[in-house]
Amino acid sequence: MNKVLETIPYVINNSVHVRINKEELDRFCQQIKKEDIIPTAWKTETFYNKGSFEEQVNYIFIFNSLNFCFWSDERWKIYYKNKWHEGSSALFASLTRALEEGNLILNPDFIKNLNEEKFEYILRGKNKIPLFNERLRILKENTSILRENFNSNFLNLIKKADYDCLKIVDILNDCFTSFDDKVKFKERTIYFNKRAQLVAKYSYELFKEFRKDELKNYSQLTGGAEYRNPAVLRYFKVLEYSKELSEKIDNKIEIPSGSEEEIEIRAFSIQAIEDIKEKLNKGGFSVSSPEIHTLIWFKGKTLPSDSKPHHRTLTIWY
């Protein structure tokens, strides 16, 4: 069983600040149509799709090594293909642009010699990406481990995992400290594994597209615990926060990483996705938690501009 699903019930059963409104969850499910489920919706025009299968798998690993914490008062943006991109789309754009400009960012030997000035150029845009130094450190660390343990090829990690999504997550956790997304909650260890599961999700979808076969245990992955999805679920009243937590979020007061409030937000956003999946599949759908995560994430792009903000946590985990 997925460690995330094994451990988050303890948070759910001991929560103070967050709850799920079952009636609103049912109402939210009634709005979803089968055609809304688009597993690979993340593959936008900023995704690098010109390389070989092996290169695209490495690209997914590099991307998700850096795929965290894009919020700030002055948003980092990238202008690419005649439009501005923010967040993860901007990260895809910056990596794709770098490859098109001849920078070998999928090669750990290139990244070994990558300095701050060159990394700043690769990520150049409007404003500076948050946690810049932490991103460079993680990129160097992860690609060094990939070079030394997997011959610079993420496909070798997938092979070691026996083409199993859950084992991919376990190996990422065991070998790469920046993927080992777990916390202590009232002396219990709680697993979230947001970015590691995203690597497995994207790898599964690439395998399905290019190899016409599937990685095992994809259906055992959960949704990701991050910023946008809990904000969307709160907008639709599926998630309800305590008055104290609501006031902090609405006034853009930072919620510390690893605090009980932040852990509850993350756990309940995952549990809500599980509940939505169960409800939909009982109603005739055949949908996975990662697919629901993607649907909710893209709904977040269509919310009114005056919607309540997401919670603010400075973290490498999402």
C-alpha positions as CSV (number, residue, x, y, z in Angstrom):
1,M,0.0,0.0,0.0
2,N,1.1,3.6,-0.6
3,K,2.8,5.0,2.5
4,V,0.8,8.2,2.0
5,L,-2.5,6.4,2.4
6,E,-1.2,4.4,5.3
7,T,-0.1,7.4,7.3
8,I,-2.5,10.4,6.6
9,P,-5.5,8.8,8.4
10,Y,-3.7,9.6,11.7
11,V,-3.8,13.3,10.7
12,I,-7.4,13.1,9.6
13,N,-8.5,11.6,12.9
14,N,-6.5,14.1,15.0
15,S,-7.2,17.3,13.1
16,V,-8.0,20.6,14.7
17,H,-7.8,23.1,11.8
18,V,-9.3,21.4,8.7
19,R,-12.3,19.2,7.8
20,I,-14.1,17.9,4.7
21,N,-17.6,18.9,4.1
22,K,-19.2,15.7,2.6
23,E,-22.2,17.5,1.2
24,E,-20.1,20.0,-0.7
25,L,-17.9,17.2,-1.9
26,D,-20.9,15.4,-3.3
27,R,-22.0,18.7,-5.0
28,F,-18.5,19.1,-6.4
29,C,-18.5,15.6,-7.9
30,Q,-21.8,16.3,-9.6
31,Q,-20.2,19.0,-11.6
32,I,-17.5,16.7,-13.1
33,K,-17.9,15.2,-16.5
34,K,-15.9,12.3,-17.9
35,E,-14.5,14.5,-20.6
36,D,-13.0,16.7,-17.9
37,I,-10.5,13.9,-17.1
38,I,-7.4,14.6,-19.2
39,P,-4.4,12.7,-17.7
40,T,-1.7,14.5,-19.7
41,A,-3.1,18.0,-19.5
42,W,0.3,19.1,-18.0
43,K,2.0,18.5,-21.4
44,T,1.5,22.1,-22.7
45,E,3.4,24.0,-25.3
46,T,6.2,24.6,-22.8
47,F,7.0,20.8,-22.4
48,Y,10.1,19.6,-24.2
49,N,8.8,17.0,-26.6
50,K,11.6,17.1,-29.2
51,G,14.0,14.7,-27.5
52,S,14.2,10.9,-27.4
53,F,12.2,8.9,-25.0
54,E,15.2,8.6,-22.7
55,E,15.8,12.3,-22.8
56,Q,12.2,13.1,-22.0
57,V,12.3,10.7,-19.0
58,N,15.5,12.5,-17.7
59,Y,13.7,15.9,-18.4
60,I,10.9,14.8,-16.1
61,F,13.4,14.0,-13.3
62,I,15.2,17.3,-13.7
63,F,12.0,19.3,-13.9
64,N,10.6,17.7,-10.7
65,S,13.9,18.2,-8.9
66,L,13.1,21.9,-9.3
67,N,9.3,21.9,-9.2
68,F,8.5,23.6,-6.0
69,C,7.5,26.9,-4.4
70,F,6.7,29.5,-7.1
71,W,4.7,31.9,-5.0
72,S,5.9,35.4,-4.1
73,D,4.5,38.9,-4.1
74,E,6.4,39.5,-7.3
75,R,5.8,36.4,-9.4
76,W,8.6,34.9,-11.4
77,K,7.5,34.7,-15.1
78,I,9.0,33.5,-18.3
79,Y,8.2,34.9,-21.8
80,Y,8.2,32.0,-24.2
81,K,6.4,31.3,-27.5
82,N,4.8,34.8,-27.5
83,K,3.2,34.6,-24.0
84,W,4.0,34.8,-20.3
85,H,4.1,31.7,-18.2
86,E,4.1,31.3,-14.4
87,G,4.8,28.6,-11.9
88,S,5.4,25.1,-13.2
89,S,4.6,26.1,-16.8
90,A,7.4,28.7,-16.5
91,L,9.8,26.1,-15.2
92,F,9.0,23.8,-18.2
93,A,9.5,26.8,-20.4
94,S,12.9,27.8,-19.0
95,L,14.2,24.2,-19.2
96,T,12.8,23.8,-22.8
97,R,14.3,27.1,-23.8
98,A,17.7,26.1,-22.3
99,L,17.7,22.9,-24.4
100,E,16.7,24.8,-27.5
101,E,19.6,27.1,-26.9
102,G,22.1,24.2,-26.7
103,N,22.5,23.9,-22.9
104,L,22.8,20.3,-22.0
105,I,20.8,20.5,-18.8
106,L,19.8,16.8,-19.1
107,N,23.4,15.8,-18.7
108,P,24.7,15.5,-15.1
109,D,28.2,16.4,-16.3
110,F,26.9,19.7,-17.6
111,I,25.1,20.5,-14.3
112,K,28.2,19.5,-12.3
113,N,29.9,22.7,-13.7
114,L,26.8,24.8,-13.6
115,N,27.4,28.1,-11.6
116,E,25.0,30.6,-10.2
117,E,25.4,33.0,-13.2
118,K,24.6,30.3,-15.8
119,F,21.7,29.0,-13.7
120,E,20.3,32.6,-13.5
121,Y,20.6,32.8,-17.2
122,I,18.7,29.6,-17.7
123,L,15.9,30.8,-15.4
124,R,15.9,34.4,-16.7
125,G,12.6,36.1,-16.8
126,K,10.6,38.7,-14.9
127,N,11.6,38.7,-11.2
128,K,13.7,36.0,-9.6
129,I,12.5,32.5,-8.8
130,P,12.1,31.8,-5.1
131,L,14.6,29.6,-3.3
132,F,17.1,30.1,-6.1
133,N,20.1,28.8,-4.2
134,E,18.2,25.9,-2.8
135,R,17.2,24.9,-6.3
136,L,20.7,25.0,-7.6
137,R,22.0,22.9,-4.7
138,I,19.3,20.3,-5.2
139,L,19.8,20.1,-8.9
140,K,23.5,19.5,-8.5
141,E,23.0,17.0,-5.7
142,N,20.3,15.0,-7.6
143,T,22.1,14.8,-10.8
144,S,25.3,13.8,-9.0
145,I,23.4,10.9,-7.4
146,L,21.8,10.1,-10.8
147,R,25.3,10.0,-12.4
148,E,26.9,7.9,-9.6
149,N,24.1,5.4,-9.0
150,F,22.2,5.2,-12.2
151,N,24.7,6.0,-14.9
152,S,23.2,9.4,-15.6
153,N,20.0,7.8,-16.8
154,F,16.7,7.9,-15.0
155,L,15.5,4.9,-17.0
156,N,18.0,2.9,-15.0
157,L,16.2,3.9,-11.8
158,I,12.8,2.9,-13.3
159,K,14.3,-0.5,-14.3
160,K,15.7,-0.9,-10.8
161,A,12.2,-0.2,-9.5
162,D,10.9,-3.1,-11.7
163,Y,8.7,-0.6,-13.6
164,D,6.6,-0.1,-10.5
165,C,5.3,3.4,-9.7
166,L,5.4,2.8,-5.9
167,K,8.9,1.4,-6.0
168,I,10.0,4.5,-8.1
169,V,8.7,6.6,-5.2
170,D,10.6,4.5,-2.7
171,I,13.9,4.7,-4.5
172,L,13.6,8.4,-4.9
173,N,12.9,8.7,-1.2
174,D,15.8,6.4,-0.3
175,C,18.4,7.9,-2.6
176,F,17.5,11.6,-3.0
177,T,17.0,13.5,0.3
178,S,15.1,16.3,-1.6
179,F,12.4,13.9,-2.6
180,D,12.0,12.4,0.8
181,D,8.8,14.3,1.7
182,K,7.8,13.2,5.2
183,V,7.0,15.0,8.4
184,K,6.4,14.4,12.1
185,F,2.8,14.9,13.3
186,K,2.3,14.3,17.1
187,E,5.2,11.9,17.1
188,R,4.0,9.9,14.0
189,T,5.8,10.0,10.7
190,I,3.5,11.1,7.9
191,Y,4.4,10.6,4.2
192,F,3.3,13.0,1.4
193,N,5.8,12.3,-1.4
194,K,4.4,15.0,-3.6
195,R,7.2,15.4,-6.1
196,A,8.3,11.8,-6.1
197,Q,4.8,10.7,-7.0
198,L,4.7,13.3,-9.7
199,V,7.8,11.8,-11.2
200,A,6.1,8.4,-11.2
201,K,2.9,9.9,-12.7
202,Y,4.7,11.7,-15.5
203,S,6.9,8.6,-16.2
204,Y,3.8,6.4,-16.4
205,E,2.2,8.7,-18.9
206,L,5.4,8.9,-21.0
207,F,5.7,5.1,-21.0
208,K,2.0,4.7,-22.0
209,E,2.5,7.2,-24.9
210,F,5.8,6.0,-26.3
211,R,6.2,2.4,-25.2
212,K,2.5,1.4,-25.4
213,D,2.9,-0.3,-22.1
214,E,2.3,0.9,-18.5
215,L,4.2,1.1,-15.3
216,K,2.7,-1.0,-12.6
217,N,0.7,0.4,-9.6
218,Y,-0.1,3.7,-11.1
219,S,-3.6,3.5,-9.6
220,Q,-2.0,3.3,-6.2
221,L,-0.6,6.8,-6.4
222,T,-2.4,9.6,-4.6
223,G,-3.0,13.2,-5.5
224,G,-0.3,15.7,-4.6
225,A,-0.3,17.8,-1.4
226,E,0.6,21.4,-2.5
227,Y,-0.8,24.9,-2.8
228,R,-3.4,25.2,-5.6
229,N,-5.5,22.1,-4.9
230,P,-6.5,22.9,-1.3
231,A,-7.3,26.5,-2.4
232,V,-9.6,25.1,-5.1
233,L,-11.2,22.7,-2.8
234,R,-11.7,25.5,-0.3
235,Y,-13.3,27.6,-3.0
236,F,-15.8,24.9,-3.7
237,K,-16.3,24.5,0.1
238,V,-15.1,20.9,0.1
239,L,-12.4,21.9,2.6
240,E,-13.3,24.0,5.6
241,Y,-10.7,25.7,7.8
242,S,-10.8,26.9,11.4
243,K,-11.4,30.6,11.9
244,E,-7.8,31.0,13.0
245,L,-6.3,29.2,10.0
246,S,-8.7,31.0,7.6
247,E,-7.6,34.4,8.9
248,K,-3.9,33.5,8.5
249,I,-4.4,32.3,4.9
250,D,-6.7,35.2,3.9
251,N,-4.2,37.7,5.4
252,K,-1.3,36.0,3.6
253,I,0.5,35.1,6.8
254,E,3.0,32.4,6.2
255,I,2.2,28.9,7.5
256,P,5.5,27.3,8.6
257,S,6.5,24.1,6.8
258,G,6.0,21.1,9.1
259,S,3.5,22.9,11.3
260,E,0.3,21.1,12.3
261,E,-1.8,23.5,10.3
262,E,0.2,22.9,7.1
263,I,0.3,19.2,7.7
264,E,-3.5,19.1,8.1
265,I,-4.0,21.2,4.9
266,R,-1.8,18.7,2.9
267,A,-3.4,15.6,4.4
268,F,-7.0,16.7,3.9
269,S,-6.3,17.8,0.3
270,I,-5.1,14.2,-0.4
271,Q,-8.0,12.7,1.5
272,A,-10.5,14.8,-0.4
273,I,-9.1,13.6,-3.7
274,E,-9.5,10.0,-2.5
275,D,-13.1,10.7,-1.5
276,I,-13.8,12.3,-4.8
277,K,-12.3,9.3,-6.6
278,E,-14.4,6.9,-4.7
279,K,-17.6,8.9,-5.3
280,L,-16.9,9.2,-9.0
281,N,-16.0,5.6,-9.6
282,K,-19.1,4.5,-7.8
283,G,-21.0,6.7,-10.3
284,G,-19.6,5.0,-13.4
285,F,-16.2,6.7,-13.8
286,S,-12.9,4.9,-14.1
287,V,-10.5,7.5,-12.7
288,S,-7.3,7.6,-10.6
289,S,-6.3,10.0,-7.9
290,P,-3.5,11.6,-10.0
291,E,-6.1,12.3,-12.7
292,I,-8.4,14.0,-10.2
293,H,-5.4,16.0,-8.9
294,T,-4.8,17.2,-12.5
295,L,-8.4,18.1,-13.0
296,I,-8.6,20.1,-9.7
297,W,-5.2,21.8,-10.4
298,F,-6.5,23.1,-13.8
299,K,-9.8,24.2,-12.3
300,G,-7.6,26.5,-10.2
301,K,-6.6,28.4,-13.3
302,T,-10.2,29.4,-13.9
303,L,-11.1,30.6,-10.5
304,P,-12.2,34.3,-10.2
305,S,-9.3,36.7,-9.6
306,D,-10.9,37.7,-6.2
307,S,-10.9,34.2,-4.9
308,K,-9.3,33.6,-1.5
309,P,-5.5,33.0,-1.7
310,H,-3.7,29.7,-1.2
311,H,-1.8,29.1,2.0
312,R,1.8,30.4,2.0
313,T,4.5,28.0,3.0
314,L,8.2,28.4,2.0
315,T,9.2,24.8,1.3
316,I,11.0,22.5,-1.2
317,W,8.4,19.9,-0.9
318,Y,5.8,21.5,-3.2
